């Protein structure tokens, strides 16, 4: 049996396993095996190899934000006062520790970082902004973008 490796490209079966698990991560191994025309034991070994090699980084349930009072999506552009490895490291460590920050990306352009945050409403964001965001290490400026409509969110990778 061929097991995926970082030294060689994935074959068509590995790619199909990845695509199917992206669409439905709760699919049973028996179901997955049937869809990729493998025995359940072989399918399990290949899936485990994909996990071990880092092709699959984890499995989780997608929670509907509105159902848990986090229906408002906010993007925040952040500009730091210095562009040094130390200031980036301090900001990143502090941002990563904030449970309301869903994503934090170092970007090129007018901002240093973009944060993706979910809150219940504008008042909730105002509290977070006043108490947490502007107090992050090295923050010189923030610019807030309230998302009016989520057109595409968390789409599976196309490969």
C-alpha positions as CSV (number, residue, x, y, z in Angstrom):
1,X,0.0,0.0,0.0
2,X,1.2,3.5,-0.8
3,X,1.2,5.8,2.2
4,X,1.4,9.6,1.6
5,X,4.7,11.2,2.3
6,X,6.0,14.7,2.0
7,X,8.6,13.3,-0.4
8,X,6.0,12.2,-3.1
9,X,2.8,13.7,-4.3
10,X,-0.6,12.3,-3.2
11,X,-2.3,9.9,-5.5
12,X,-5.9,10.2,-6.7
13,X,-7.3,8.1,-3.9
14,X,-5.6,10.3,-1.2
15,X,-7.0,13.4,-2.9
16,X,-10.5,11.9,-3.0
17,X,-10.3,11.1,0.7
18,X,-9.2,14.6,1.5
19,X,-12.0,16.1,-0.6
20,X,-14.7,13.9,1.0
21,X,-13.5,14.6,4.5
22,X,-13.5,18.3,3.8
23,X,-17.1,18.1,2.8
24,X,-18.2,15.8,5.7
25,X,-15.7,15.3,8.5
26,X,-18.1,13.1,10.4
27,X,-18.3,10.5,7.6
28,X,-17.7,7.0,9.0
29,X,-14.7,5.1,7.8
30,X,-16.9,2.5,6.3
31,X,-18.8,5.2,4.3
32,X,-15.5,6.8,3.2
33,X,-14.1,3.4,2.2
34,X,-17.1,2.7,0.1
35,X,-16.9,6.1,-1.7
36,X,-13.2,5.7,-2.5
37,X,-13.5,2.0,-3.4
38,X,-11.1,0.7,-0.6
39,X,-11.5,-1.8,2.1
40,X,-12.3,-0.2,5.5
41,X,-8.9,-1.3,6.9
42,X,-7.0,0.2,4.0
43,X,-9.0,3.4,4.0
44,X,-8.4,3.8,7.8
45,X,-4.6,3.3,7.3
46,X,-4.5,5.8,4.5
47,X,-6.6,8.4,6.4
48,X,-4.3,7.9,9.5
49,X,-1.3,8.4,7.2
50,X,-2.8,11.6,5.9
51,X,-3.2,12.8,9.5
52,X,0.3,11.7,10.5
53,X,1.8,13.5,7.5
54,X,0.0,16.7,8.3
55,X,-2.4,16.8,5.3
56,X,-5.3,16.7,7.7
57,X,-4.7,19.1,10.6
58,X,-7.8,18.2,12.6
59,X,-11.5,17.6,12.8
60,X,-14.2,19.8,14.3
61,X,-17.8,20.7,14.2
62,X,-18.9,23.9,12.6
63,X,-21.1,25.8,15.1
64,X,-23.7,28.2,13.7
65,X,-22.6,31.6,15.2
66,X,-26.2,32.9,15.5
67,X,-27.2,30.0,17.6
68,X,-24.6,30.9,20.3
69,X,-25.1,34.6,20.2
70,X,-22.1,35.4,18.0
71,X,-23.9,36.5,14.9
72,X,-21.9,39.7,14.2
73,X,-18.7,39.2,12.2
74,X,-16.1,41.9,12.4
75,X,-12.8,42.3,10.6
76,X,-10.2,44.5,12.2
77,X,-7.2,45.9,10.4
78,X,-4.3,46.6,12.8
79,X,-1.3,48.8,12.3
80,X,1.6,48.5,14.8
81,X,3.8,51.3,15.9
82,X,7.0,49.4,15.0
83,X,7.9,46.7,12.4
84,X,10.3,44.6,14.3
85,X,10.4,40.9,15.0
86,X,10.0,41.6,18.7
87,X,6.9,43.8,18.2
88,X,5.3,41.3,15.8
89,X,6.0,38.4,18.3
90,X,4.5,40.4,21.2
91,X,1.4,41.3,19.2
92,X,0.9,37.8,17.9
93,X,1.3,36.1,21.3
94,X,-1.2,38.6,22.8
95,X,-3.7,38.2,20.0
96,X,-3.5,34.4,20.0
97,X,-4.4,34.5,23.7
98,X,-7.7,36.3,23.1
99,X,-10.5,33.7,22.8
100,X,-12.7,36.1,20.7
101,X,-10.1,36.3,17.9
102,X,-11.0,33.6,15.4
103,X,-8.2,34.4,12.9
104,X,-5.1,36.6,13.0
105,X,-3.2,37.1,9.8
106,X,0.0,39.1,9.2
107,X,-0.6,40.9,5.9
108,X,1.2,43.1,3.4
109,X,-0.2,46.5,2.5
110,X,-1.7,49.3,4.6
111,X,-2.2,47.1,7.7
112,X,0.1,44.8,9.6
113,X,-2.6,42.3,10.7
114,X,-6.2,41.4,10.0
115,X,-8.2,40.0,12.9
116,X,-11.5,38.1,12.4
117,X,-13.8,38.4,15.4
118,X,-17.3,37.2,16.2
119,X,-19.4,39.1,18.7
120,X,-23.0,39.3,19.7
121,X,-23.6,42.9,18.6
122,X,-21.9,46.4,18.2
123,X,-22.0,47.0,21.9
124,X,-20.2,43.8,22.5
125,X,-17.5,44.8,20.0
126,X,-17.3,48.3,21.5
127,X,-16.5,46.7,24.9
128,X,-13.9,44.3,23.4
129,X,-12.3,47.2,21.4
130,X,-12.1,49.5,24.3
131,X,-10.9,46.9,26.8
132,X,-8.7,44.6,24.8
133,X,-7.9,45.5,21.2
134,X,-6.4,48.9,21.6
135,X,-4.4,47.6,24.6
136,X,-2.6,44.9,22.6
137,X,1.1,45.4,22.5
138,X,2.4,47.9,19.9
139,X,-1.0,48.8,18.4
140,X,-0.9,52.3,16.9
141,X,-4.2,52.1,14.9
142,X,-7.1,49.9,14.2
143,X,-9.7,50.1,11.5
144,X,-13.0,48.1,11.9
145,X,-15.1,46.6,9.2
146,X,-18.5,45.2,10.2
147,X,-19.5,42.4,7.8
148,X,-23.0,43.1,6.4
149,X,-23.4,39.8,4.6
150,X,-21.3,36.6,4.6
151,X,-21.2,35.5,1.0
152,X,-18.6,32.8,1.3
153,X,-17.1,31.6,4.6
154,X,-14.9,28.7,5.4
155,X,-15.1,27.2,1.9
156,X,-13.3,23.8,1.5
157,X,-10.0,24.0,-0.4
158,X,-10.2,23.4,-4.1
159,X,-7.4,21.1,-5.2
